[in-house]
Amino acid sequence: MNTLPSNGQSAHSVGPTRPPPLVPPHVAWPLFVVLLLAMSVGAALFTAYMANSDGGVQLVEGSDYSPDDDQ
């Protein structure tokens, strides 16, 4: 049984054609994975930097948690 169209084209070439991708998939997927990894590492480094840049815990004078109070 012949399944080819009558015009001689293969069955996969029927329909509108589309242009080839700008970046081949075998290059784009690894770059996408590396981009996700770099974004997560950058977010972690940014979070650690911002957590250490505020000067740490600040004590308020006269509060209930002041270290000057003798118990």
Secondary structure, 3 states (H helix, E strand, C coil): CCCCCCCCCCHHHCCCCCCCCCCCHHHHHHHHHHHHHHHHHHHHHHHHHHHHCCCCCCCCCCCCCCCCCCC
